[in-house]
Amino acid sequence: MLSVSGLDGIIGRRRSVLLTYVITLAGLGFLWLLRIEPSVWMLGGFVVCCGATLGSRSPLISVTAMQLFRGRASATIFGSISIGAGAGQAIGAWIGGLLHDWTGGYDAVIGFSVISLLLAMTPFLTLRALANRLG
């Protein structure tokens, strides 16, 4: 968290958030490769990449929302983000289990995770307001 927060001051919030998504995607790549080429290096790559970004993105996204949406509605927006994140985690875990049961492996689960991450980072790539306000 501290490293990503420090990067926020150096490279900007938008780039910091996007970097955390890229590092998480790399971690999922290591996890997928672990099945093909089992090694301590693949496991270590997954642990380092996903461990480094676990929990570091949430504070940045919360602060971003507070910067973009000020005033009386900011608490409602912040609450909606928190509820949505919790619901997404619960549903994502359930869907991951369901995909594993249906397919008998983890490829579909990792694919679902990659698609979810790509969808989550899309606003930071496409919304002009985020690019202009966050640099």
N, C-alpha and C positions, 0 to 999 in steps of 0.2 A: 504494500500500500504506500509506504513512504517513498519508494523508488518511483512509482507511477505518479504520485503527487509531485515529486520533485521534477519529473519530466514535464508535467503540466506547466510549470513555470518556465521551462527552457524551450520546449518545442510547441507549446500550445495545447489546449484541452482537446480539440478535435483530433489532432495527430496522436495525442496520448491515448485517447479512447480507441482510435483505429489500430494503434500499435498493440494494445491489449487484445483486441480481437484477432489480429494476425498471429500473435504469440500463442493464443489459445488454439487457433486452427493448426498451428505447427505441432502443438502438443497432441492434438487428435491424430495428426499424421503419424507421429511417433507411436501412438497407441495402436493404430491400424497396422503399421509396419511391424510391431511387436509380434503379431500373430504370424506374419510371414517369416520374419527373421528374429527369433527370440534372442535377445541379448540384454545385458545390463545397460548398455548404452541407449537402447531404444526405451527401456523402462525409465532410465534416468532423464532422457529427453522429455518424456511425457510428464514426469513428476516435476521437473524444473519449469517447463513451459506452463503447465496448468496450475501448478502451485504458485508460481510467480504472479499469475493474473487472478487467482481466486480471491474474490472480494475486493480487488483493486478498482474494478470498473464501476461498481455501484456508487461509491462516493462521487466519482466524476460525473456520472449521469445525473445524480441528484442535484449537484451544484449547477450543472448545465440547465436543468429544468428551472431551478430557482432564478437563474440569470435571465432566461428567456421569458418566463411567465411570472411577472411580479404583481403584487396587489392582493386583493381579497381572495382570488381564486388559486393562489399559489399553494396553499395548504391542501386544497382539494386535488390539485394536479399531483403534488408530491405523494399524497395518500394513494391516488390511483396508480402511480408508478410502483409504489411499494406493494400494493395488493396484486397488481398485474405480475410483478416479478415473483412473488410468492406462489401465485396460482400457476405461473409458467413452470416454476421448478417442480411443483407437485404433479402437474399434468405431464411434464416432460419425463419425469421419472416413471410414471405409470405407462406412458407410451413406449418408453425404452424397454420396460419389462415385457410389454405386449409384443413389440417387434422381435425381441429375443425369443419369446415363446413361439411366435409364428414362423420365424426363419431358422431357429435352432443355432443362431450365432450372433455375433456382435457387429457384423458389417452394416446391417440396416440401422442399427442403433447409432453407430458412428456416423453414418450418412445422414441420419435425422439430426444429429447434433451439428454437423457441418452446415446443413441447410438452415437450421435454427440460428446459428451464429451469423451466417451470411444475411439472413433477413433482419437480424437485430442490428447489424452494422450499416444496413442500407440507408437509414436516415442520415447518418454521419457522412455518407458519400454523396447523397443526392440533394438534400435540402439546402437551399441557398442561405436560409436564415442561420443555419448552423455553421456553414462555411464563413459567412460574413461576421458573425458575432464571436465565433470561437477561434478563428484564424486557422 
